Amino acid sequence: MIDIEIIGFIAAILTTSAYLPQAFKIWRTKNAESVSLSMYSVMFLGIFLWLVYSIYLKRPSMIFANVITIIIISTIIFLKIKSKKNS
Amino acid sequence: MIDIEIIGFIAAILTTSAYLPQAFKIWRTKNAESVSLSMYSVMFLGIFLWLVYSIYLKRPSMIFANVITIIIISTIIFLKIKSKKNS
């Protein structure tokens, strides 16, 4: 039987990497107009609560996924706010 | 002590509702040009594996979140493919 954490880690890599093109595009073009700040703020809060949840369950793949996702989402929010100030 | 599943359900509502404006916008405008099919396909696969993971752990809030997210992402993918065919 395979360890369920392996499934979790594959899931983590897929769901976190789905955010990367968006972050990379904003970074490269320095244009965050198409990104919704309210959507990412709600997402940030949601992922933060999932992080609390996963730390409580002590599940390494979930903690990993939520930490990486929070870093990516924070970067997108940071770039969005920065581009708003510049415009 | 509060039940960790309550935290999970609040997290579930936040992370799933973050996808709704995107789905609703595509539905309303019938325009899915701005959406990346590859990103949503990777996300779909990732969420599917999280669903397997959450069923294994028998965690109601995680199962709920992943089922709802899969429905929303499938709808976005469906609208994207439909709008591609029409263009």
Backbone of each chain as nested JSON, in Angstrom:
{
  "chains": [
    {"id": "A", "residues": [
      {"number": 1, "name": "MET", "atoms": {"N": [0.826, -1.201, 0.0], "CA": [0.0, 0.0, 0.0], "C": [0.863, 1.256, 0.0]}},
      {"number": 2, "name": "ILE", "atoms": {"N": [0.526, 2.198, -0.856], "CA": [1.359, 3.397, -0.87], "C": [0.931, 4.35, 0.24]}},
      {"number": 3, "name": "ASP", "atoms": {"N": [1.913, 5.098, 0.693], "CA": [1.686, 6.084, 1.744], "C": [0.794, 7.199, 1.197]}},
      {"number": 4, "name": "ILE", "atoms": {"N": [-0.261, 7.536, 1.935], "CA": [-1.198, 8.579, 1.498], "C": [-0.491, 9.938, 1.385]}},
      {"number": 5, "name": "GLU", "atoms": {"N": [0.614, 10.107, 2.14], "CA": [1.348, 11.379, 2.061], "C": [1.995, 11.582, 0.687]}},
      {"number": 6, "name": "ILE", "atoms": {"N": [2.252, 10.463, -0.028], "CA": [2.81, 10.588, -1.385], "C": [1.757, 11.199, -2.31]}},
      {"number": 7, "name": "ILE", "atoms": {"N": [0.516, 10.708, -2.189], "CA": [-0.609, 11.3, -2.938], "C": [-0.718, 12.788, -2.59]}},
      {"number": 8, "name": "GLY", "atoms": {"N": [-0.613, 13.094, -1.292], "CA": [-0.695, 14.475, -0.824], "C": [0.392, 15.348, -1.429]}},
      {"number": 9, "name": "PHE", "atoms": {"N": [1.608, 14.82, -1.495], "CA": [2.71, 15.625, -2.04], "C": [2.565, 15.855, -3.542]}},
      {"number": 10, "name": "ILE", "atoms": {"N": [2.07, 14.844, -4.266], "CA": [1.83, 15.038, -5.707], "C": [0.73, 16.094, -5.885]}},
      {"number": 11, "name": "ALA", "atoms": {"N": [-0.344, 15.977, -5.087], "CA": [-1.428, 16.959, -5.125], "C": [-0.895, 18.352, -4.81]}},
      {"number": 12, "name": "ALA", "atoms": {"N": [-0.029, 18.432, -3.8], "CA": [0.555, 19.715, -3.382], "C": [1.344, 20.358, -4.52]}},
      {"number": 13, "name": "ILE", "atoms": {"N": [2.157, 19.553, -5.198], "CA": [2.975, 20.083, -6.292], "C": [2.074, 20.595, -7.42]}},
      {"number": 14, "name": "LEU", "atoms": {"N": [1.002, 19.84, -7.729], "CA": [0.096, 20.245, -8.81], "C": [-0.673, 21.518, -8.467]}},
      {"number": 15, "name": "THR", "atoms": {"N": [-1.288, 21.549, -7.271], "CA": [-2.12, 22.72, -6.945], "C": [-1.277, 23.979, -6.72]}},
      {"number": 16, "name": "THR", "atoms": {"N": [-0.08, 23.83, -6.155], "CA": [0.741, 25.035, -5.965], "C": [1.315, 25.514, -7.291]}},
      {"number": 17, "name": "SER", "atoms": {"N": [1.729, 24.574, -8.159], "CA": [2.347, 24.999, -9.415], "C": [1.328, 25.651, -10.349]}},
      {"number": 18, "name": "ALA", "atoms": {"N": [0.033, 25.384, -10.121], "CA": [-1.005, 26.028, -10.936], "C": [-1.025, 27.547, -10.722]}},
      {"number": 19, "name": "TYR", "atoms": {"N": [-0.521, 28.004, -9.57], "CA": [-0.482, 29.44, -9.298], "C": [0.738, 30.117, -9.898]}},
      {"number": 20, "name": "LEU", "atoms": {"N": [1.78, 29.326, -10.167], "CA": [3.051, 29.913, -10.58], "C": [2.994, 30.73, -11.878]}},
      {"number": 21, "name": "PRO", "atoms": {"N": [2.317, 30.244, -12.941], "CA": [2.303, 31.037, -14.181], "C": [1.745, 32.452, -13.964]}},
      {"number": 22, "name": "GLN", "atoms": {"N": [0.679, 32.538, -13.144], "CA": [0.081, 33.852, -12.842], "C": [1.088, 34.775, -12.148]}},
      {"number": 23, "name": "ALA", "atoms": {"N": [1.74, 34.241, -11.102], "CA": [2.73, 35.03, -10.366], "C": [3.888, 35.435, -11.282]}},
      {"number": 24, "name": "PHE", "atoms": {"N": [4.326, 34.485, -12.101], "CA": [5.458, 34.726, -12.993], "C": [5.111, 35.778, -14.049]}},
      {"number": 25, "name": "LYS", "atoms": {"N": [3.871, 35.698, -14.556], "CA": [3.409, 36.644, -15.576], "C": [3.38, 38.077, -15.022]}},
      {"number": 26, "name": "ILE", "atoms": {"N": [2.854, 38.219, -13.792], "CA": [2.797, 39.54, -13.157], "C": [4.208, 40.071, -12.929]}},
      {"number": 27, "name": "TRP", "atoms": {"N": [5.075, 39.19, -12.465], "CA": [6.463, 39.548, -12.179], "C": [7.168, 40.042, -13.447]}},
      {"number": 28, "name": "ARG", "atoms": {"N": [6.954, 39.322, -14.544], "CA": [7.625, 39.603, -15.805], "C": [7.074, 40.879, -16.45]}},
      {"number": 29, "name": "THR", "atoms": {"N": [5.741, 40.998, -16.492], "CA": [5.122, 42.132, -17.181], "C": [4.967, 43.355, -16.268]}},
      {"number": 30, "name": "LYS", "atoms": {"N": [5.17, 43.136, -14.968], "CA": [4.942, 44.188, -13.956], "C": [3.518, 44.743, -14.075]}},
      {"number": 31, "name": "ASN", "atoms": {"N": [2.612, 43.903, -14.556], "CA": [1.231, 44.321, -14.759], "C": [0.291, 43.371, -14.006]}},
      {"number": 32, "name": "ALA", "atoms": {"N": [-0.369, 43.911, -12.994], "CA": [-1.242, 43.079, -12.173], "C": [-2.703, 43.501, -12.314]}},
      {"number": 33, "name": "GLU", "atoms": {"N": [-2.986, 44.215, -13.409], "CA": [-4.343, 44.731, -13.619], "C": [-5.406, 43.638, -13.662]}},
      {"number": 34, "name": "SER", "atoms": {"N": [-5.058, 42.523, -14.319], "CA": [-6.044, 41.459, -14.53], "C": [-6.349, 40.66, -13.257]}},
      {"number": 35, "name": "VAL", "atoms": {"N": [-5.556, 40.905, -12.209], "CA": [-5.701, 40.123, -10.988], "C": [-6.674, 40.812, -10.026]}},
      {"number": 36, "name": "SER", "atoms": {"N": [-7.562, 40.022, -9.446], "CA": [-8.522, 40.577, -8.491], "C": [-7.958, 40.525, -7.078]}},
      {"number": 37, "name": "LEU", "atoms": {"N": [-7.774, 41.723, -6.494], "CA": [-7.219, 41.795, -5.139], "C": [-8.157, 41.16, -4.118]}},
      {"number": 38, "name": "SER", "atoms": {"N": [-9.47, 41.379, -4.303], "CA": [-10.423, 40.804, -3.339], "C": [-10.408, 39.284, -3.401]}},
      {"number": 39, "name": "MET", "atoms": {"N": [-10.313, 38.716, -4.618], "CA": [-10.251, 37.26, -4.756], "C": [-9.02, 36.693, -4.04]}},
      {"number": 40, "name": "TYR", "atoms": {"N": [-7.871, 37.333, -4.262], "CA": [-6.648, 36.835, -3.638], "C": [-6.623, 37.053, -2.126]}},
      {"number": 41, "name": "SER", "atoms": {"N": [-7.32, 38.093, -1.656], "CA": [-7.392, 38.32, -0.215], "C": [-8.228, 37.236, 0.466]}},
      {"number": 42, "name": "VAL", "atoms": {"N": [-9.349, 36.892, -0.164], "CA": [-10.203, 35.813, 0.359], "C": [-9.421, 34.498, 0.346]}},
      {"number": 43, "name": "MET", "atoms": {"N": [-8.718, 34.257, -0.767], "CA": [-7.91, 33.051, -0.905], "C": [-6.828, 32.99, 0.183]}},
      {"number": 44, "name": "PHE", "atoms": {"N": [-6.188, 34.124, 0.43], "CA": [-5.128, 34.187, 1.436], "C": [-5.667, 33.764, 2.805]}},
      {"number": 45, "name": "LEU", "atoms": {"N": [-6.817, 34.332, 3.181], "CA": [-7.427, 34.019, 4.473], "C": [-7.812, 32.536, 4.532]}},
      {"number": 46, "name": "GLY", "atoms": {"N": [-8.384, 32.037, 3.44], "CA": [-8.788, 30.624, 3.373], "C": [-7.606, 29.685, 3.521]}},
      {"number": 47, "name": "ILE", "atoms": {"N": [-6.531, 29.979, 2.775], "CA": [-5.345, 29.118, 2.833], "C": [-4.693, 29.21, 4.216]}},
      {"number": 48, "name": "PHE", "atoms": {"N": [-4.74, 30.391, 4.826], "CA": [-4.194, 30.546, 6.175], "C": [-4.924, 29.606, 7.15]}},
      {"number": 49, "name": "LEU", "atoms": {"N": [-6.267, 29.555, 7.028], "CA": [-7.044, 28.659, 7.901], "C": [-6.754, 27.187, 7.594]}},
      {"number": 50, "name": "TRP", "atoms": {"N": [-6.55, 26.856, 6.294], "CA": [-6.153, 25.48, 5.94], "C": [-4.793, 25.146, 6.55]}},
      {"number": 51, "name": "LEU", "atoms": {"N": [-3.93, 26.162, 6.643], "CA": [-2.605, 25.94, 7.245], "C": [-2.758, 25.594, 8.728]}},
      {"number": 52, "name": "VAL", "atoms": {"N": [-3.612, 26.371, 9.429], "CA": [-3.899, 26.088, 10.848], "C": [-4.425, 24.645, 10.98]}},
      {"number": 53, "name": "TYR", "atoms": {"N": [-5.366, 24.314, 10.083], "CA": [-6.003, 22.983, 10.055], "C": [-4.955, 21.875, 9.841]}},
      {"number": 54, "name": "SER", "atoms": {"N": [-4.064, 22.098, 8.878], "CA": [-3.088, 21.055, 8.543], "C": [-2.013, 20.907, 9.619]}},
      {"number": 55, "name": "ILE", "atoms": {"N": [-1.686, 22.02, 10.301], "CA": [-0.727, 21.942, 11.41], "C": [-1.365, 21.133, 12.55]}},
      {"number": 56, "name": "TYR", "atoms": {"N": [-2.673, 21.363, 12.778], "CA": [-3.402, 20.622, 13.807], "C": [-3.404, 19.121, 13.487]}},
      {"number": 57, "name": "LEU", "atoms": {"N": [-3.601, 18.783, 12.215], "CA": [-3.632, 17.363, 11.803], "C": [-2.232, 16.764, 11.672]}},
      {"number": 58, "name": "LYS", "atoms": {"N": [-1.2, 17.633, 11.725], "CA": [0.193, 17.21, 11.564], "C": [0.407, 16.418, 10.271]}},
      {"number": 59, "name": "ARG", "atoms": {"N": [-0.121, 16.957, 9.16], "CA": [0.01, 16.285, 7.872], "C": [1.036, 17.014, 7.012]}},
      {"number": 60, "name": "PRO", "atoms": {"N": [2.226, 16.432, 6.831], "CA": [3.33, 17.134, 6.15], "C": [2.969, 17.662, 4.758]}},
      {"number": 61, "name": "SER", "atoms": {"N": [2.278, 16.861, 3.93], "CA": [2.005, 17.312, 2.564], "C": [1.054, 18.507, 2.551]}},
      {"number": 62, "name": "MET", "atoms": {"N": [0.074, 18.512, 3.458], "CA": [-0.863, 19.637, 3.535], "C": [-0.171, 20.894, 4.036]}},
      {"number": 63, "name": "ILE", "atoms": {"N": [0.685, 20.74, 5.058], "CA": [1.425, 21.898, 5.589], "C": [2.3, 22.477, 4.481]}},
      {"number": 64, "name": "PHE", "atoms": {"N": [3.007, 21.607, 3.772], "CA": [3.87, 22.005, 2.655], "C": [3.072, 22.787, 1.609]}},
      {"number": 65, "name": "ALA", "atoms": {"N": [1.932, 22.21, 1.179], "CA": [1.1, 22.845, 0.148], "C": [0.627, 24.228, 0.585]}},
      {"number": 66, "name": "ASN", "atoms": {"N": [0.16, 24.328, 1.827], "CA": [-0.388, 25.598, 2.293], "C": [0.678, 26.667, 2.493]}},
      {"number": 67, "name": "VAL", "atoms": {"N": [1.857, 26.261, 2.969], "CA": [2.954, 27.23, 3.137], "C": [3.379, 27.777, 1.776]}},
      {"number": 68, "name": "ILE", "atoms": {"N": [3.596, 26.884, 0.811], "CA": [4.015, 27.334, -0.527], "C": [2.934, 28.223, -1.162]}},
      {"number": 69, "name": "THR", "atoms": {"N": [1.668, 27.807, -1.049], "CA": [0.573, 28.594, -1.64], "C": [0.48, 29.974, -1.003]}},
      {"number": 70, "name": "ILE", "atoms": {"N": [0.66, 30.044, 0.318], "CA": [0.623, 31.345, 0.996], "C": [1.754, 32.247, 0.503]}},
      {"number": 71, "name": "ILE", "atoms": {"N": [2.931, 31.68, 0.285], "CA": [4.064, 32.468, -0.221], "C": [3.738, 33.015, -1.614]}},
      {"number": 72, "name": "ILE", "atoms": {"N": [3.189, 32.158, -2.487], "CA": [2.871, 32.588, -3.857], "C": [1.762, 33.655, -3.843]}},
      {"number": 73, "name": "ILE", "atoms": {"N": [0.701, 33.399, -3.078], "CA": [-0.416, 34.348, -3.023], "C": [0.031, 35.685, -2.423]}},
      {"number": 74, "name": "SER", "atoms": {"N": [0.871, 35.631, -1.38], "CA": [1.39, 36.879, -0.799], "C": [2.175, 37.661, -1.834]}},
      {"number": 75, "name": "THR", "atoms": {"N": [2.969, 36.959, -2.642], "CA": [3.761, 37.618, -3.682], "C": [2.844, 38.3, -4.687]}},
      {"number": 76, "name": "ILE", "atoms": {"N": [1.769, 37.596, -5.117], "CA": [0.82, 38.169, -6.073], "C": [0.141, 39.407, -5.467]}},
      {"number": 77, "name": "ILE", "atoms": {"N": [-0.279, 39.318, -4.208], "CA": [-0.92, 40.461, -3.536], "C": [0.06, 41.63, -3.433]}},
      {"number": 78, "name": "PHE", "atoms": {"N": [1.309, 41.334, -3.078], "CA": [2.351, 42.366, -2.972], "C": [2.554, 43.073, -4.317]}},
      {"number": 79, "name": "LEU", "atoms": {"N": [2.656, 42.281, -5.391], "CA": [2.868, 42.853, -6.726], "C": [1.658, 43.683, -7.172]}},
      {"number": 80, "name": "LYS", "atoms": {"N": [0.461, 43.195, -6.799], "CA": [-0.781, 43.91, -7.144], "C": [-0.823, 45.284, -6.457]}},
      {"number": 81, "name": "ILE", "atoms": {"N": [-0.54, 45.293, -5.151], "CA": [-0.577, 46.552, -4.397], "C": [0.494, 47.513, -4.91]}},
      {"number": 82, "name": "LYS", "atoms": {"N": [1.671, 46.946, -5.207], "CA": [2.779, 47.74, -5.729], "C": [2.409, 48.372, -7.077]}},
      {"number": 83, "name": "SER", "atoms": {"N": [1.774, 47.603, -7.963], "CA": [1.422, 48.129, -9.284], "C": [0.275, 49.139, -9.196]}},
      {"number": 84, "name": "LYS", "atoms": {"N": [-0.568, 48.994, -8.169], "CA": [-1.636, 49.966, -7.94], "C": [-1.054, 51.319, -7.549]}},
      {"number": 85, "name": "LYS", "atoms": {"N": [-0.031, 51.274, -6.698], "CA": [0.609, 52.501, -6.218], "C": [1.314, 53.231, -7.349]}},
      {"number": 86, "name": "ASN", "atoms": {"N": [1.885, 52.449, -8.275], "CA": [2.643, 53.035, -9.378], "C": [1.754, 53.632, -10.464]}},
      {"number": 87, "name": "SER", "atoms": {"N": [0.483, 53.197, -10.488], "CA": [-0.395, 53.67, -11.572], "C": [-1.121, 54.954, -11.177]}}
    ]},
    {"id": "B", "residues": [
      {"number": 1, "name": "MET", "atoms": {"N": [-12.659, 23.718, 23.801], "CA": [-11.879, 23.675, 22.561], "C": [-12.774, 23.549, 21.338]}},
      {"number": 2, "name": "ILE", "atoms": {"N": [-12.523, 24.367, 20.332], "CA": [-13.388, 24.27, 19.158], "C": [-12.953, 23.117, 18.264]}},
      {"number": 3, "name": "ASP", "atoms": {"N": [-13.936, 22.562, 17.584], "CA": [-13.7, 21.448, 16.674], "C": [-12.878, 21.952, 15.483]}},
      {"number": 4, "name": "ILE", "atoms": {"N": [-11.814, 21.226, 15.161], "CA": [-10.951, 21.63, 14.04], "C": [-11.715, 21.611, 12.714]}},
      {"number": 5, "name": "GLU", "atoms": {"N": [-12.789, 20.812, 12.654], "CA": [-13.585, 20.759, 11.416], "C": [-14.314, 22.086, 11.146]}},
      {"number": 6, "name": "ILE", "atoms": {"N": [-14.557, 22.872, 12.218], "CA": [-15.173, 24.193, 12.02], "C": [-14.196, 25.108, 11.286]}},
      {"number": 7, "name": "ILE", "atoms": {"N": [-12.93, 25.07, 11.731], "CA": [-11.865, 25.823, 11.026], "C": [-11.816, 25.358, 9.566]}},
      {"number": 8, "name": "GLY", "atoms": {"N": [-11.87, 24.047, 9.374], "CA": [-11.834, 23.474, 8.025], "C": [-12.981, 23.968, 7.156]}},
      {"number": 9, "name": "PHE", "atoms": {"N": [-14.179, 24.014, 7.731], "CA": [-15.339, 24.454, 6.949], "C": [-15.27, 25.939, 6.606]}},
      {"number": 10, "name": "ILE", "atoms": {"N": [-14.772, 26.763, 7.537], "CA": [-14.605, 28.198, 7.221], "C": [-13.566, 28.344, 6.099]}},
      {"number": 11, "name": "ALA", "atoms": {"N": [-12.464, 27.6, 6.23], "CA": [-11.422, 27.607, 5.19], "C": [-12.006, 27.156, 3.855]}},
      {"number": 12, "name": "ALA", "atoms": {"N": [-12.825, 26.116, 3.897], "CA": [-13.442, 25.569, 2.68], "C": [-14.308, 26.613, 1.99]}},
      {"number": 13, "name": "ILE", "atoms": {"N": [-15.125, 27.319, 2.775], "CA": [-16.015, 28.334, 2.205], "C": [-15.183, 29.463, 1.571]}},
      {"number": 14, "name": "LEU", "atoms": {"N": [-14.099, 29.871, 2.255], "CA": [-13.262, 30.959, 1.721], "C": [-12.539, 30.541, 0.442]}},
      {"number": 15, "name": "THR", "atoms": {"N": [-11.867, 29.378, 0.476], "CA": [-11.07, 28.998, -0.704], "C": [-11.947, 28.638, -1.898]}},
      {"number": 16, "name": "THR", "atoms": {"N": [-13.128, 28.045, -1.65], "CA": [-13.979, 27.715, -2.797], "C": [-14.647, 28.977, -3.357]}},
      {"number": 17, "name": "SER", "atoms": {"N": [-15.063, 29.893, -2.467], "CA": [-15.745, 31.087, -2.966], "C": [-14.8, 32.009, -3.726]}},
      {"number": 18, "name": "ALA", "atoms": {"N": [-13.507, 31.866, -3.508], "CA": [-12.528, 32.666, -4.256], "C": [-12.56, 32.338, -5.751]}},
      {"number": 19, "name": "TYR", "atoms": {"N": [-13.026, 31.133, -6.09], "CA": [-13.114, 30.743, -7.503], "C": [-14.397, 31.222, -8.166]}},
      {"number": 20, "name": "LEU", "atoms": {"N": [-15.404, 31.513, -7.347], "CA": [-16.727, 31.818, -7.905], "C": [-16.773, 33.045, -8.82]}},
      {"number": 21, "name": "PRO", "atoms": {"N": [-16.138, 34.183, -8.444], "CA": [-16.226, 35.357, -9.328], "C": [-15.719, 35.053, -10.745]}},
      {"number": 22, "name": "GLN", "atoms": {"N": [-14.63, 34.277, -10.82], "CA": [-14.069, 33.897, -12.128], "C": [-15.085, 33.089, -12.943]}},
      {"number": 23, "name": "ALA", "atoms": {"N": [-15.665, 32.072, -12.313], "CA": [-16.653, 31.223, -12.997], "C": [-17.863, 32.049, -13.417]}},
      {"number": 24, "name": "PHE", "atoms": {"N": [-18.311, 32.924, -12.514], "CA": [-19.493, 33.736, -12.771], "C": [-19.244, 34.723, -13.917]}},
      {"number": 25, "name": "LYS", "atoms": {"N": [-18.031, 35.295, -13.922], "CA": [-17.662, 36.253, -14.971], "C": [-17.671, 35.588, -16.355]}},
      {"number": 26, "name": "ILE", "atoms": {"N": [-17.098, 34.378, -16.419], "CA": [-17.064, 33.645, -17.693], "C": [-18.488, 33.31, -18.139]}},
      {"number": 27, "name": "TRP", "atoms": {"N": [-19.291, 32.874, -17.169], "CA": [-20.68, 32.495, -17.44], "C": [-21.465, 33.69, -17.993]}},
      {"number": 28, "name": "ARG", "atoms": {"N": [-21.266, 34.863, -17.366], "CA": [-21.997, 36.067, -17.717], "C": [-21.55, 36.627, -19.066]}},
      {"number": 29, "name": "THR", "atoms": {"N": [-20.214, 36.713, -19.243], "CA": [-19.694, 37.339, -20.458], "C": [-19.554, 36.349, -21.611]}},
      {"number": 30, "name": "LYS", "atoms": {"N": [-19.68, 35.05, -21.296], "CA": [-19.442, 33.979, -22.28], "C": [-18.051, 34.121, -22.906]}},
      {"number": 31, "name": "ASN", "atoms": {"N": [-17.153, 34.708, -22.146], "CA": [-15.799, 34.934, -22.657], "C": [-14.785, 34.296, -21.7]}},
      {"number": 32, "name": "ALA", "atoms": {"N": [-14.093, 33.272, -22.187], "CA": [-13.145, 32.562, -21.34], "C": [-11.719, 32.732, -21.85]}},
      {"number": 33, "name": "GLU", "atoms": {"N": [-11.532, 33.783, -22.646], "CA": [-10.215, 34.018, -23.257], "C": [-9.104, 34.199, -22.231]}},
      {"number": 34, "name": "SER", "atoms": {"N": [-9.438, 34.917, -21.151], "CA": [-8.418, 35.271, -20.173], "C": [-8.007, 34.086, -19.289]}},
      {"number": 35, "name": "VAL", "atoms": {"N": [-8.75, 32.978, -19.419], "CA": [-8.504, 31.834, -18.547], "C": [-7.523, 30.861, -19.196]}},
      {"number": 36, "name": "SER", "atoms": {"N": [-6.572, 30.391, -18.402], "CA": [-5.589, 29.445, -18.918], "C": [-6.081, 28.007, -18.737]}},
      {"number": 37, "name": "LEU", "atoms": {"N": [-6.295, 27.326, -19.876], "CA": [-6.782, 25.948, -19.827], "C": [-5.76, 25.029, -19.16]}},
      {"number": 38, "name": "SER", "atoms": {"N": [-4.48, 25.253, -19.442], "CA": [-3.447, 24.392, -18.861], "C": [-3.382, 24.569, -17.345]}},
      {"number": 39, "name": "MET", "atoms": {"N": [-3.524, 25.819, -16.886], "CA": [-3.515, 26.065, -15.45], "C": [-4.672, 25.336, -14.758]}},
      {"number": 40, "name": "TYR", "atoms": {"N": [-5.868, 25.448, -15.357], "CA": [-7.034, 24.818, -14.741], "C": [-6.989, 23.297, -14.846]}},
      {"number": 41, "name": "SER", "atoms": {"N": [-6.328, 22.773, -15.874], "CA": [-6.197, 21.314, -15.992], "C": [-5.282, 20.772, -14.901]}},
      {"number": 42, "name": "VAL", "atoms": {"N": [-4.175, 21.479, -14.665], "CA": [-3.244, 21.085, -13.601], "C": [-3.961, 21.165, -12.247]}},
      {"number": 43, "name": "MET", "atoms": {"N": [-4.729, 22.258, -12.056], "CA": [-5.485, 22.456, -10.83], "C": [-6.497, 21.33, -10.629]}},
      {"number": 44, "name": "PHE", "atoms": {"N": [-7.179, 20.961, -11.709], "CA": [-8.184, 19.902, -11.643], "C": [-7.551, 18.602, -11.146]}},
      {"number": 45, "name": "LEU", "atoms": {"N": [-6.425, 18.242, -11.751], "CA": [-5.726, 17.01, -11.371], "C": [-5.272, 17.079, -9.912]}},
      {"number": 46, "name": "GLY", "atoms": {"N": [-4.733, 18.226, -9.519], "CA": [-4.276, 18.417, -8.14], "C": [-5.411, 18.293, -7.139]}},
      {"number": 47, "name": "ILE", "atoms": {"N": [-6.526, 18.955, -7.426], "CA": [-7.682, 18.917, -6.514], "C": [-8.262, 17.498, -6.464]}},
      {"number": 48, "name": "PHE", "atoms": {"N": [-8.246, 16.803, -7.609], "CA": [-8.722, 15.418, -7.629], "C": [-7.899, 14.559, -6.664]}},
      {"number": 49, "name": "LEU", "atoms": {"N": [-6.575, 14.754, -6.683], "CA": [-5.712, 13.981, -5.762], "C": [-5.954, 14.384, -4.31]}},
      {"number": 50, "name": "TRP", "atoms": {"N": [-6.205, 15.686, -4.072], "CA": [-6.563, 16.127, -2.705], "C": [-7.866, 15.483, -2.259]}},
      {"number": 51, "name": "LEU", "atoms": {"N": [-8.768, 15.284, -3.217], "CA": [-10.039, 14.642, -2.883], "C": [-9.8, 13.192, -2.436]}},
      {"number": 52, "name": "VAL", "atoms": {"N": [-8.956, 12.483, -3.196], "CA": [-8.582, 11.104, -2.821], "C": [-7.984, 11.106, -1.408]}},
      {"number": 53, "name": "TYR", "atoms": {"N": [-7.071, 12.062, -1.194], "CA": [-6.387, 12.216, 0.097], "C": [-7.389, 12.461, 1.23]}},
      {"number": 54, "name": "SER", "atoms": {"N": [-8.338, 13.377, 0.989], "CA": [-9.286, 13.744, 2.047], "C": [-10.298, 12.627, 2.328]}},
      {"number": 55, "name": "ILE", "atoms": {"N": [-10.634, 11.855, 1.294], "CA": [-11.528, 10.705, 1.503], "C": [-10.796, 9.665, 2.361]}},
      {"number": 56, "name": "TYR", "atoms": {"N": [-9.519, 9.475, 2.065], "CA": [-8.695, 8.548, 2.851], "C": [-8.647, 8.977, 4.318]}},
      {"number": 57, "name": "LEU", "atoms": {"N": [-8.491, 10.288, 4.554], "CA": [-8.414, 10.798, 5.935], "C": [-9.792, 10.921, 6.588]}},
      {"number": 58, "name": "LYS", "atoms": {"N": [-10.839, 10.761, 5.777], "CA": [-12.236, 10.884, 6.256], "C": [-12.476, 12.225, 6.961]}},
      {"number": 59, "name": "ARG", "atoms": {"N": [-12.027, 13.317, 6.328], "CA": [-12.192, 14.652, 6.902], "C": [-13.295, 15.399, 6.157]}},
      {"number": 60, "name": "PRO", "atoms": {"N": [-14.47, 15.567, 6.787], "CA": [-15.63, 16.151, 6.095], "C": [-15.362, 17.508, 5.439]}},
      {"number": 61, "name": "SER", "atoms": {"N": [-14.683, 18.422, 6.146], "CA": [-14.491, 19.762, 5.587], "C": [-13.599, 19.724, 4.349]}},
      {"number": 62, "name": "MET", "atoms": {"N": [-12.572, 18.861, 4.365], "CA": [-11.684, 18.74, 3.204], "C": [-12.406, 18.112, 2.016]}},
      {"number": 63, "name": "ILE", "atoms": {"N": [-13.201, 17.075, 2.294], "CA": [-13.958, 16.419, 1.219], "C": [-14.92, 17.439, 0.593]}},
      {"number": 64, "name": "PHE", "atoms": {"N": [-15.634, 18.177, 1.455], "CA": [-16.56, 19.22, 0.999], "C": [-15.836, 20.236, 0.105]}},
      {"number": 65, "name": "ALA", "atoms": {"N": [-14.715, 20.766, 0.592], "CA": [-13.958, 21.781, -0.155], "C": [-13.517, 21.25, -1.519]}},
      {"number": 66, "name": "ASN", "atoms": {"N": [-13.01, 20.031, -1.543], "CA": [-12.487, 19.494, -2.802], "C": [-13.586, 19.16, -3.802]}},
      {"number": 67, "name": "VAL", "atoms": {"N": [-14.733, 18.673, -3.313], "CA": [-15.855, 18.381, -4.214], "C": [-16.374, 19.67, -4.847]}},
      {"number": 68, "name": "ILE", "atoms": {"N": [-16.585, 20.702, -4.007], "CA": [-17.092, 21.983, -4.528], "C": [-16.093, 22.593, -5.518]}},
      {"number": 69, "name": "THR", "atoms": {"N": [-14.803, 22.553, -5.151], "CA": [-13.774, 23.138, -6.031], "C": [-13.716, 22.399, -7.366]}},
      {"number": 70, "name": "ILE", "atoms": {"N": [-13.829, 21.074, -7.332], "CA": [-13.809, 20.292, -8.58], "C": [-15.002, 20.659, -9.46]}},
      {"number": 71, "name": "ILE", "atoms": {"N": [-16.163, 20.875, -8.851], "CA": [-17.352, 21.266, -9.627], "C": [-17.123, 22.627, -10.294]}},
      {"number": 72, "name": "ILE", "atoms": {"N": [-16.588, 23.598, -9.525], "CA": [-16.354, 24.938, -10.077], "C": [-15.302, 24.896, -11.186]}},
      {"number": 73, "name": "ILE", "atoms": {"N": [-14.188, 24.182, -10.929], "CA": [-13.111, 24.111, -11.925], "C": [-13.582, 23.389, -13.189]}},
      {"number": 74, "name": "SER", "atoms": {"N": [-14.369, 22.327, -13.019], "CA": [-14.913, 21.614, -14.183], "C": [-15.791, 22.542, -15.013]}},
      {"number": 75, "name": "THR", "atoms": {"N": [-16.589, 23.37, -14.331], "CA": [-17.456, 24.318, -15.031], "C": [-16.617, 25.312, -15.832]}},
      {"number": 76, "name": "ILE", "atoms": {"N": [-15.554, 25.842, -15.201], "CA": [-14.67, 26.794, -15.893], "C": [-14.022, 26.127, -17.116]}},
      {"number": 77, "name": "ILE", "atoms": {"N": [-13.532, 24.89, -16.94], "CA": [-12.903, 24.167, -18.06], "C": [-13.926, 23.931, -19.178]}},
      {"number": 78, "name": "PHE", "atoms": {"N": [-15.14, 23.546, -18.799], "CA": [-16.21, 23.3, -19.769], "C": [-16.521, 24.571, -20.58]}},
      {"number": 79, "name": "LEU", "atoms": {"N": [-16.647, 25.714, -19.867], "CA": [-16.947, 26.989, -20.533], "C": [-15.795, 27.419, -21.437]}},
      {"number": 80, "name": "LYS", "atoms": {"N": [-14.566, 27.145, -20.981], "CA": [-13.385, 27.495, -21.772], "C": [-13.363, 26.701, -23.085]}},
      {"number": 81, "name": "ILE", "atoms": {"N": [-13.571, 25.392, -22.997], "CA": [-13.551, 24.538, -24.192], "C": [-14.694, 24.929, -25.132]}},
      {"number": 82, "name": "LYS", "atoms": {"N": [-15.854, 25.232, -24.547], "CA": [-17.023, 25.638, -25.331], "C": [-16.742, 26.949, -26.074]}},
      {"number": 83, "name": "SER", "atoms": {"N": [-16.104, 27.914, -25.384], "CA": [-15.842, 29.206, -26.013], "C": [-14.747, 29.099, -27.07]}},
      {"number": 84, "name": "LYS", "atoms": {"N": [-13.853, 28.115, -26.892], "CA": [-12.802, 27.873, -27.893], "C": [-13.409, 27.364, -29.193]}},
      {"number": 85, "name": "LYS", "atoms": {"N": [-14.379, 26.447, -29.036], "CA": [-15.051, 25.849, -30.201], "C": [-15.838, 26.893, -30.979]}},
      {"number": 86, "name": "ASN", "atoms": {"N": [-16.418, 27.852, -30.243], "CA": [-17.254, 28.879, -30.866], "C": [-16.44, 29.966, -31.561]}},
      {"number": 87, "name": "SER", "atoms": {"N": [-15.167, 30.094, -31.19], "CA": [-14.359, 31.182, -31.764], "C": [-13.683, 30.757, -33.062]}}
    ]}
  ]
}
